[in-house]
């Protein structure tokens, strides 16, 4: 982090020291956690490689430096088995009496799945077993959110809670990127750039800025890119679970949550209409694919409309969407899911109209 304030004499001394050492034996210079000074770090590394060709530099950073000879190793989340193994090792250390018996192994696998194999999150979650009655109870709590995970032990402050770890990336973002991050947190599944532009634009963020923000958030690891850029299909993005929970907190703190939800509901209500039109027009394959690609957010539409504070218009929009997707529930063997959605929405439907009657018939 001292690269920003490094004076020319100090840099010259470093170059001279490395030059003298590199001539006698291999030298590896470690620059750890360079995100806050990434631009300065890139300049420093480029200067060192030019003046001391024998030196090798290992940089830990959320984004690549962008230098020509750079080799980038991206650390992926743990595989399911490895995540479970890490959780069990930390759980036994934190709660010596813990035994993975009965239904506990399935609950542990569910915990690691919800945490998406992020090592820090897995370790912090394992440390909660002493306070939770069971792994099943911990899994239920993590389904509701995970930024509350914390522990006093780690030496680095940003590792003491999941909120701090994710917040460290948030602080490095520009204001438009933060807005797109928080507003995109209402998506529960994959979304496209045009959908994000519709939902995230406004309040100082123009639609054409959204695509740039999405690319930067993907480079920072906040978003996953699900399709190859330049492919036949437009790229889709998916937000990591921890980033989504953090973004939802920021969205609520900014007083924008309800506005974002209304846009989400309106968009997916229209999507259901399009899918129904495609089905009746004879393009059943495209209709089913449209629903399949947006299944998580169509479920989220029902969730947002089922909340006690949801206005009547939101309930009506969700009920209409579920009714329009009758072909998905009945023809594609998702009848129980569709019936469950109707069971949640019908008690909240206040109008005794054609839509409500149709929904009752479908139920």
Helices and strands as residue ranges (DSSP letters): H 8-22, E 27-31, G 35-37, H 38-51, E 55-59, H 80-94, H 104-114, H 119-126, H 135-144, G 157-159, H 162-171, H 175-184, E 191-192, H 193-200, H 207-219, E 223-225, E 236-239, H 241-253, H 257-280, H 284-293, H 295-306, H 312-324, H 326-330, H 335-346, H 354-362
